[in-house]
């Protein structure tokens, strides 16, 4: 009896806790949601999610249930969840939305999740948001969706009706890119650039960098033939970095994972690169070898490629790359000369910012090199700066070091 009484007492409390967050409509249709929004003169907030999306789950579990989020959203919006994928576990409510979900996906070019669509009370699409956010930022974004001046589709409609001044075009193009509307981002950015007399101003270089995604884009030739001008604005090596990303996607990666399972012809890859893009051919080939041999778990070639790359281009490696290369050496190389080189790379990785994970790599390399006392000291430093599971991992490593265990 006592348990039943306790349960009866807790149920209203649990219900109250659930009521504090966003109230989503259930057992309804898209037409019914639109009708309700019109009748209550409220905007519609639509959470377009998938069952496999991590950020979608985070929003549902941690952000939507918060009282401050519910307080704002329930006052301004009629909210509905729309599952965009289909699974065997789908209930009748989800299945009833299959057709609407497909049409919504098509009409609004949804390519990333979560995507949040916002409709005016009369059913017009006015805004979209892509990606999760913490509670305050989420509320801020939804508030902006109520303001015509910051509504994406409202601004896009002005463009289609003839608003074409350069400041507006630049702003809209960047907004379209941020909203994952690639087609309109490309169209508007192209129109903006067509009105520019000088593409090499700092403002235009920054703009062009955002919209240079392939060798067919206007900015590609600028980055290829005038890297000095680009790097003066964006920073040393930024033009080459952009070029290598594009060329890798177009010329190299398609040659790595072939359908017939054959291994890459590295000589042919490098020859092709030297013919088309001689300034970046060698560096790109070496970087790609590192990625490939790590991916296929070819330890000897991975180590050899890292050493070759670092010997010639190590001065260009950023902190993240330095740490990754050093950790690969720790795991896969037993040559002490190689370990000593990796120690230098590793130490450089946290020279300006003592990231615990980078310090842990350094400590592990010291331990493998037989410098146990130094290794213990640096692992302690990494441990003191770490949090959560990371801290637990370092505690485990530290204990192994103290016991003199070999764990690689």
C-alpha positions in Angstrom: 0.0 0.0 0.0 2.8 2.4 0.9 4.5 1.8 -2.5 1.2 2.5 -4.3 0.7 5.7 -2.3 4.2 6.8 -3.1 3.7 6.1 -6.8 0.4 8.0 -6.8 2.3 10.9 -5.2 5.2 10.9 -7.6 3.2 10.7 -10.9 1.8 14.3 -10.7 5.3 15.5 -9.8 6.8 13.6 -12.8 4.1 15.0 -15.1 4.8 18.5 -13.9 8.5 18.1 -14.6 7.8 16.9 -18.1 5.3 19.8 -18.6 8.0 22.4 -18.0 9.7 21.8 -21.3 8.5 22.3 -24.9 5.0 20.9 -25.5 5.2 18.9 -28.7 2.0 18.0 -30.6 1.2 14.3 -30.8 -1.2 12.1 -32.7 -1.9 14.9 -35.3 -1.2 15.8 -38.9 0.7 18.5 -40.7 -2.6 20.1 -41.8 -4.0 20.0 -38.3 -0.8 21.6 -36.9 -1.0 24.4 -39.4 -4.7 25.0 -38.6 -4.0 25.2 -34.9 -1.2 27.7 -35.4 -3.4 29.9 -37.5 -6.2 29.7 -35.0 -3.9 30.6 -32.1 -1.9 33.1 -34.1 1.4 31.3 -33.2 4.5 30.4 -35.2 5.2 26.7 -35.9 8.5 25.2 -34.6 9.3 21.9 -36.4 12.1 19.6 -35.2 13.2 17.6 -38.2 15.3 14.7 -36.7 16.4 11.2 -37.3 16.7 8.2 -35.0 20.4 7.9 -35.6 21.4 11.6 -35.0 23.4 12.2 -31.8 22.8 16.0 -31.6 19.0 15.3 -32.2 19.0 13.0 -29.1 21.0 15.6 -27.1 18.4 18.3 -27.8 15.5 16.1 -26.9 17.1 14.8 -23.7 18.8 17.9 -22.4 17.5 21.1 -24.0 13.8 20.7 -24.9 12.8 19.6 -21.4 14.3 22.7 -19.7 11.8 25.1 -18.0 13.3 28.3 -19.5 13.2 26.7 -23.0 9.6 25.6 -22.5 8.5 28.9 -21.1 9.6 30.8 -24.2 8.7 28.2 -26.8 5.2 27.3 -25.6 4.2 31.0 -25.5 5.3 31.7 -29.1 5.1 28.4 -31.0 3.1 25.4 -31.8 5.8 22.7 -31.8 5.9 19.4 -33.6 8.6 16.7 -34.1 9.0 15.0 -37.5 11.1 11.9 -37.9 12.8 12.0 -41.2 14.1 8.5 -41.4 12.1 5.3 -41.4 12.7 2.2 -39.1 11.1 -1.1 -38.3 10.3 0.2 -34.8 8.2 3.2 -36.0 4.8 3.5 -34.4 1.6 4.5 -36.1 2.1 8.2 -35.3 5.5 8.3 -37.0 4.2 6.3 -40.0 1.3 8.7 -40.4 3.9 11.4 -41.1 5.9 9.5 -43.7 4.5 11.2 -46.7 4.7 14.7 -45.1 8.2 14.1 -43.9 9.4 13.2 -47.4 7.7 16.3 -48.9 9.2 18.5 -46.2 12.6 17.1 -46.8 12.3 17.8 -50.5 10.7 21.2 -50.3 13.3 22.6 -47.8 16.4 20.7 -48.9 17.1 19.2 -45.5 20.5 17.6 -45.6 21.8 17.8 -42.0 20.2 17.0 -38.7 18.8 18.3 -36.6 17.2 20.9 -38.8 14.6 23.2 -37.2 12.0 24.8 -39.5 10.0 27.8 -38.5 6.7 28.7 -40.1 4.6 31.8 -39.7 1.0 31.5 -38.3 -0.3 31.6 -41.9 1.9 28.5 -42.8 4.6 30.4 -44.7 8.2 29.1 -44.1 10.2 32.0 -42.6 13.3 30.5 -41.1 15.5 27.5 -40.6 18.2 26.5 -38.0 20.7 23.7 -38.4 22.5 21.9 -35.6 22.0 21.7 -31.8 22.7 24.4 -29.3 22.8 25.0 -25.6 19.6 26.3 -24.0 20.3 30.0 -24.1 21.6 30.0 -27.6 18.7 27.9 -28.7 16.2 30.3 -27.3 18.1 33.2 -28.8 18.0 31.5 -32.2 14.3 30.9 -31.9 13.7 34.5 -30.9 15.6 35.6 -34.0 13.2 33.4 -36.1 10.3 35.7 -35.0 12.0 38.8 -36.4 11.5 39.4 -40.2 14.9 41.1 -40.3 16.6 37.9 -39.2 14.4 35.3 -40.9 16.3 33.5 -43.6 13.4 32.8 -46.0 12.0 36.3 -45.5 15.4 37.7 -46.6 15.6 35.3 -49.4 12.1 36.4 -50.6 13.4 40.0 -50.7 16.2 38.8 -53.0 13.8 37.1 -55.3 11.7 40.2 -55.5 14.7 42.2 -56.7 16.8 43.4 -53.7 20.3 43.2 -55.0 22.5 45.8 -53.4 26.0 44.4 -52.7 25.9 44.6 -48.9 22.6 42.6 -48.9 23.9 40.0 -51.3 27.0 39.4 -49.3 25.0 39.1 -46.1 22.4 36.8 -47.6 25.0 34.5 -49.3 26.8 33.9 -45.9 23.4 33.4 -44.2 22.4 30.8 -46.9 25.7 29.0 -46.3 25.1 28.9 -42.6 21.6 27.6 -43.1 22.9 24.7 -45.3 21.1 26.0 -48.3 23.9 25.2 -50.8 21.9 26.0 -53.9 20.9 29.5 -53.0 24.3 30.1 -51.3 26.0 29.4 -54.6 23.6 31.5 -56.6 23.7 34.6 -54.4 27.5 34.5 -53.8 28.1 34.3 -57.6 25.8 37.3 -58.2 27.7 39.2 -55.4 31.1 38.5 -56.9 29.9 39.5 -60.4 29.4 43.0 -59.0 32.9 43.3 -57.5 35.6 45.3 -59.4 38.4 44.0 -57.1 38.2 40.5 -55.8 41.4 40.8 -53.7 40.1 43.2 -51.1 40.3 41.7 -47.5 36.5 41.6 -47.3 36.2 39.8 -50.7 39.0 37.3 -49.9 37.3 36.4 -46.6 34.0 36.0 -48.5 35.5 34.0 -51.4 37.3 31.6 -48.9 33.9 30.6 -47.5 32.5 29.8 -51.0 35.5 28.0 -52.6 34.6 24.4 -52.3 35.7 23.0 -55.7 38.1 23.6 -58.6 35.2 25.1 -60.5 34.6 27.9 -58.0 35.8 31.4 -58.8 38.2 31.5 -55.8 40.1 28.3 -56.8 42.3 30.0 -59.4 42.8 32.9 -57.0 44.1 30.5 -54.3 46.2 28.6 -56.9 47.8 31.4 -58.7 47.8 34.3 -56.2 48.5 32.5 -52.9 50.6 35.3 -51.7 47.7 37.8 -51.8 45.4 35.3 -50.1 47.8 34.4 -47.3 48.4 38.1 -46.6 44.8 38.3 -45.6 43.9 34.8 -44.2 47.3 33.9 -42.8 50.4 31.9 -43.8 49.7 28.7 -45.7 45.9 29.2 -45.8 45.7 29.3 -49.6 47.7 26.0 -49.9 45.6 24.4 -47.1 42.4 25.2 -49.0 43.8 24.0 -52.3 45.0 20.7 -50.8 41.5 20.0 -49.3 39.8 20.6 -52.7 42.4 18.7 -54.8 42.4 15.8 -52.3 38.7 15.4 -52.7 38.7 15.7 -56.5 42.0 14.0 -57.5 43.2 11.8 -54.7 40.5 10.3 -52.6 38.7 8.7 -55.5 41.9 6.8 -56.3 42.3 5.4 -52.8 39.2 3.3 -52.1 38.5 1.5 -55.4 35.5 -0.8 -55.9 37.8 -3.6 -57.1 39.8 -3.4 -53.9 43.1 -2.7 -55.6 45.7 -0.7 -53.8 46.5 2.9 -54.7 49.0 3.6 -57.5 51.0 6.2 -55.6 53.4 6.9 -58.4 50.4 7.6 -60.8 48.7 9.8 -58.1 51.8 11.9 -57.6 52.5 12.2 -61.3 49.0 13.5 -61.9 49.3 16.0 -59.1 52.6 17.3 -60.3 51.2 17.8 -63.8 48.1 19.7 -62.6 49.2 21.2 -59.2 53.0 21.1 -58.9 53.2 23.5 -56.0 51.3 21.2 -53.7 51.8 17.7 -55.2 54.5 16.3 -53.0 53.1 17.6 -49.7 49.6 16.4 -50.6 50.8 13.0 -51.6 52.7 12.6 -48.3 49.8 13.8 -46.2 47.4 11.5 -48.0 49.7 8.5 -47.5 49.7 9.2 -43.7 45.9 9.2 -43.7 45.6 6.1 -45.9 48.1 3.9 -44.1 46.6 4.8 -40.8 43.1 3.9 -42.1 44.2 0.5 -43.4 46.2 -0.2 -40.3 49.5 -0.6 -42.1 51.8 0.4 -39.2 55.1 0.3 -41.0 54.0 2.4 -43.9 52.1 4.8 -41.6 55.3 5.4 -39.6 57.4 5.8 -42.7 55.0 8.3 -44.2 54.8 10.4 -41.0 58.6 10.5 -40.7 58.9 11.5 -44.4 56.2 14.2 -44.1 57.6 15.7 -40.9 61.1 15.7 -42.3 60.1 18.1 -45.1 56.9 19.7 -44.0 56.9 19.4 -40.2 57.2 23.1 -39.8 53.7 23.4 -41.2 52.0 20.9 -38.9 49.4 22.3 -36.5 49.0 21.3 -32.9 46.4 18.6 -33.6 48.4 17.0 -36.4 51.6 17.1 -34.3 49.7 15.2 -31.5 48.2 12.7 -33.9 51.5 11.9 -35.6 53.3 11.6 -32.2 50.6 9.3 -30.9 50.8 7.1 -34.0 54.6 6.8 -33.4 54.0 5.8 -29.8 51.6 3.1 -30.8 53.3 1.7 -33.9 57.1 2.4 -33.7 59.7 0.8 -31.5 62.7 2.5 -33.0 64.2 4.8 -30.4 65.4 7.3 -33.0 61.8 7.6 -34.2 60.5 7.9 -30.6 62.9 10.8 -30.0 61.7 12.6 -33.1 58.1 12.2 -32.0 58.9 13.6 -28.5 60.0 16.8 -30.2 56.7 17.0 -32.2 54.7 16.2 -29.2 56.3 18.9 -27.1 55.6 21.4 -29.8 51.9 20.4 -29.8 51.2 22.0 -26.4 53.8 24.8 -26.4 51.1 27.4 -26.6 48.2 25.6 -25.0 48.6 22.8 -22.4 45.9 20.5 -23.7 45.7 17.5 -21.4 45.5 15.0 -24.2 48.6 16.4 -25.9 50.5 16.3 -22.6 49.4 12.7 -22.1 50.9 11.8 -25.5 54.1 13.4 -24.5 54.2 11.4 -21.2 53.5 8.1 -23.0 56.4 8.8 -25.4 58.7 9.6 -22.5 57.7 6.3 -20.8 58.3 4.3 -24.0 61.7 6.0 -24.3 62.6 4.7 -20.8 62.4 8.1 -19.1 60.0 7.0 -16.4 60.4 9.8 -13.9 59.8 12.5 -16.5 56.8 10.4 -17.9 55.2 10.2 -14.4 55.6 14.0 -13.9 54.0 14.9 -17.2 51.2 12.3 -16.8 50.4 13.9 -13.4 50.2 17.3 -15.1 47.8 15.9 -17.7 45.8 14.3 -15.0 45.5 17.5 -13.0 44.1 19.4 -16.0 41.7 16.7 -17.2 38.0 16.0 -16.4 35.6 13.2 -16.4 36.4 10.0 -18.4 39.6 11.6 -19.6 40.8 11.9 -16.0 40.0 8.3 -15.4 42.0 7.2 -18.4 45.0 9.1 -17.2 44.7 7.6 -13.7 44.8 4.2 -15.3 47.9 5.1 -17.4 49.6 6.5 -14.4 49.2 3.3 -12.4 50.6 1.3 -15.3 53.6 3.6 -15.5 54.2 3.3 -11.7 54.1 -0.5 -12.0 56.5 -0.5 -14.9 54.0 -2.2 -17.2 54.4 -2.4 -21.0 51.0 -1.5 -22.4 51.5 -0.7 -26.0 
